[in-house]
Amino acid sequence: MGTFVISKRLNDFYKFEFVSRKGKTIFTSNSYELKFECEEEIEMVKRSAENFNYMKFRTSRGNYFFRIVLHEKSFAVSRKYATELMMQKGIDEIIKYILTSEVLDFSNGEAVFDNL
């Protein structure tokens, strides 16, 4: 199962990441000034997942990545993948798990594991 993870960027704007069941980031959202905007975008993503367009790219170093576009607006970019097959597996994981994914909020900056 995938998970949405809300956190803060260094500039205090919010973002979310969709993380695979193995703990790897699949895509990262744009920045949001307010937390509720981030939360609303996650709900919109869940509702609209079947309408996503995946624009696939290749970097000058040969890595693969994709942007997720909905209604001509790009709202997320994937991590870099070594092969086109691995990139496709990332897309497949989104399609399979996004509707049942939970949301974790780590934006308050508190330590999650205090005793480590």
Buried (B, 14 or more C-beta within 10 A) or exposed (E): EBBBBBBBEEEEBBBBBBBBEEEEEBBBBBBBEEBEBBBEBBEEBBEEBEEBEBEEEEEEEEBBBBBBBBEEEEBBBBBBBEEEEEBBEBBEBBEEBBEEBEBBBEBEEEEEEEEE
